[in-house]
């Protein structure tokens, strides 16, 4: 996604377009780190396709920060020579948006663990709220795309089916080992930041939707394997799964 601002205006209008869409007349593209930080939040709008929450701003900031640092992956951001390609202001922006480690945050922003803790909590709060918003959008998409209401409810219930961990507990009275099942809801895991086996090392919501190979959801056992006859004309489990994945990625 690209950010554009109304050229020459003191308080410019801000729009966001897909990379493939041409720049509109009278607008200039925002490519700077400080510009994305400033105008990105002005572009956040739940009704704007492709820019529905703060994750969109952070992803765009990651893109421009990494571009200026000439790096391609998170582990390279810690290289001092690359880090020093940023100005002091840009380092502070990168730190405040948690594109760096705790140690770098304390070094670049303020060497105060209490301050870092407060900022980290605020960051976690808004990321969790963003994920709740995306879950609401995903629920709405399912209800819009599925013709059978009861089936739509079953689909949403499936998001709480889960990965079952066998937990062995000792009965204090009989000293007998009892096997119990601990339920981990996919939606709850997602709100807490766990998205997929590839990203987080645990089987999560994206694996269910995309039927990730190597998970219990592969080969038709997840969202893509749902009953296509239950979907409205023009929609299939695959097309809706793609929509849901776009929402999770913050690019819907």
WOURCOR-V83954 format. One record per residue. N is the residue number from 1. RES is the residue in one small letter. BURIAL is b if it has 24 or more other ideal C-beta (glycine too) atoms within 12 Angstrom, else e. D_LAST is the distance of its C-alpha to the last C-alpha in Angstrom with 2 decimals. Layout:
N,RES,BURIAL,D_LAST / N,RES,BURIAL,D_LAST
This chain:
1,x,b,10.80 / 2,x,b,14.02 / 3,x,b,15.52 / 4,x,b,18.27 / 5,x,b,20.97 / 6,x,e,23.63 / 7,x,e,26.55 / 8,x,e,29.77 / 9,x,e,28.72 / 10,x,e,29.81 / 11,x,e,26.84 / 12,x,e,24.30 / 13,x,e,21.28 / 14,x,b,18.05 / 15,x,b,15.17 / 16,x,b,12.20 / 17,x,e,11.77 / 18,x,e,10.73 / 19,x,e,13.72 / 20,x,e,15.09 / 21,x,e,15.39 / 22,x,e,18.85 / 23,x,e,19.83 / 24,x,e,21.00 / 25,x,e,24.68 / 26,x,e,25.87 / 27,x,b,23.10 / 28,x,e,23.29 / 29,x,b,20.75 / 30,x,b,20.57 / 31,x,e,21.34 / 32,x,b,23.58 / 33,x,b,22.96 / 34,x,b,24.42 / 35,x,b,22.52 / 36,x,b,19.08 / 37,x,b,20.37 / 38,x,e,21.77 / 39,x,b,19.27 / 40,x,b,16.06 / 41,x,b,16.67 / 42,x,b,17.49 / 43,x,b,14.06 / 44,x,b,12.35 / 45,x,e,11.59 / 46,x,e,9.78 / 47,x,e,10.07 / 48,x,e,8.76 / 49,x,e,5.63 / 50,x,b,4.73 / 51,x,b,7.41 / 52,x,b,7.50 / 53,x,b,10.30 / 54,x,b,13.08 / 55,x,b,11.69 / 56,x,b,9.96 / 57,x,b,13.54 / 58,x,b,15.20 / 59,x,b,13.47 / 60,x,b,14.44 / 61,x,b,17.81 / 62,x,b,18.33 / 63,x,b,17.88 / 64,x,b,20.44 / 65,x,b,22.72 / 66,x,b,22.97 / 67,x,e,23.55 / 68,x,b,26.40 / 69,x,b,27.81 / 70,x,e,27.70 / 71,x,b,26.35 / 72,x,e,23.85 / 73,x,e,23.66 / 74,x,e,24.08 / 75,x,e,27.73 / 76,x,e,28.76 / 77,x,b,27.73 / 78,x,e,30.90 / 79,x,e,33.20 / 80,x,e,35.31 / 81,x,e,35.78 / 82,x,b,32.04 / 83,x,b,31.45 / 84,x,e,34.18 / 85,x,e,32.40 / 86,x,b,30.50 / 87,x,e,32.27 / 88,x,e,33.15 / 89,x,e,30.53 / 90,x,b,27.81 / 91,x,b,29.05 / 92,x,b,28.86 / 93,x,b,25.23 / 94,x,b,24.35 / 95,x,b,26.38 / 96,x,b,24.97 / 97,x,b,21.40 / 98,x,b,22.95 / 99,x,b,22.56 / 100,x,b,26.19 / 101,x,e,28.52 / 102,x,e,30.44 / 103,x,e,33.52 / 104,x,b,31.95 / 105,x,b,30.49 / 106,x,e,34.00 / 107,x,e,35.50 / 108,x,b,33.31 / 109,x,b,32.64 / 110,x,e,35.55 / 111,x,e,37.73 / 112,x,e,37.48 / 113,x,e,36.14 / 114,x,e,35.89 / 115,x,e,33.65 / 116,x,b,31.40 / 117,x,e,31.31 / 118,x,e,30.31 / 119,x,b,27.50 / 120,x,e,26.32 / 121,x,e,26.31 / 122,x,e,24.31 / 123,x,b,21.73 / 124,x,e,21.64 / 125,x,e,21.47 / 126,x,e,18.38 / 127,x,b,16.53 / 128,x,b,17.63 / 129,x,e,16.64 / 130,x,b,13.06 / 131,x,b,13.04 / 132,x,e,14.75 / 133,x,b,12.19 / 134,x,b,9.47 / 135,x,b,12.32 / 136,x,e,12.94 / 137,x,b,9.59 / 138,x,b,10.26 / 139,x,e,13.75 / 140,x,e,13.01 / 141,x,b,11.16 / 142,x,b,14.29 / 143,x,e,16.64 / 144,x,e,15.28 / 145,x,b,15.38 / 146,x,b,18.63 / 147,x,e,21.82 / 148,x,e,24.06 / 149,x,e,23.57 / 150,x,e,25.67 / 151,x,e,23.85 / 152,x,b,20.48 / 153,x,e,22.27 / 154,x,e,23.62 / 155,x,b,20.24 / 156,x,b,19.12 / 157,x,e,22.59 / 158,x,b,22.09 / 159,x,b,19.54 / 160,x,e,22.68 / 161,x,e,24.86 / 162,x,b,25.40 / 163,x,b,27.08 / 164,x,e,30.63 / 165,x,e,32.76 / 166,x,e,36.46 / 167,x,e,38.14 / 168,x,e,41.93 / 169,x,e,43.62 / 170,x,e,47.35 / 171,x,e,48.98 / 172,x,e,51.16 / 173,x,e,53.83 / 174,x,e,54.29 / 175,x,e,52.87 / 176,x,e,51.18 / 177,x,e,47.86 / 178,x,e,45.30 / 179,x,e,42.06 / 180,x,e,39.16 / 181,x,e,35.47 / 182,x,e,32.93 / 183,x,e,29.59 / 184,x,b,26.44 / 185,x,b,23.52 / 186,x,b,20.29 / 187,x,b,18.42 / 188,x,e,21.01 / 189,x,b,20.85 / 190,x,b,17.09 / 191,x,b,17.68 / 192,x,e,20.45 / 193,x,e,18.38 / 194,x,b,19.18 / 195,x,b,16.34 / 196,x,b,18.29 / 197,x,b,21.75 / 198,x,e,20.94 / 199,x,e,19.45 / 200,x,e,21.74 / 201,x,e,24.66 / 202,x,b,24.19 / 203,x,b,22.78 / 204,x,b,19.71 / 205,x,b,16.71 / 206,x,b,14.93 / 207,x,b,18.37 / 208,x,b,18.66 / 209,x,b,15.45 / 210,x,b,16.12 / 211,x,b,19.90 / 212,x,b,20.67 / 213,x,e,24.11 / 214,x,e,26.72 / 215,x,b,25.37 / 216,x,e,26.72 / 217,x,b,23.59 / 218,x,e,24.30 / 219,x,e,25.83 / 220,x,e,24.39 / 221,x,e,24.67 / 222,x,b,21.02 / 223,x,b,18.15 / 224,x,b,18.53 / 225,x,e,22.16 / 226,x,b,21.80 / 227,x,e,23.92 / 228,x,b,22.36 / 229,x,e,24.87 / 230,x,e,23.27 / 231,x,b,20.04 / 232,x,e,19.94 / 233,x,e,20.93 / 234,x,e,18.42 / 235,x,b,16.44 / 236,x,e,17.52 / 237,x,b,16.98 / 238,x,e,15.64 / 239,x,e,13.02 / 240,x,b,11.85 / 241,x,b,12.13 / 242,x,e,9.85 / 243,x,b,7.10 / 244,x,b,8.23 / 245,x,b,8.46 / 246,x,b,4.98 / 247,x,b,4.76 / 248,x,b,8.12 / 249,x,b,7.63 / 250,x,b,5.86 / 251,x,b,3.79 / 252,x,b,0.00
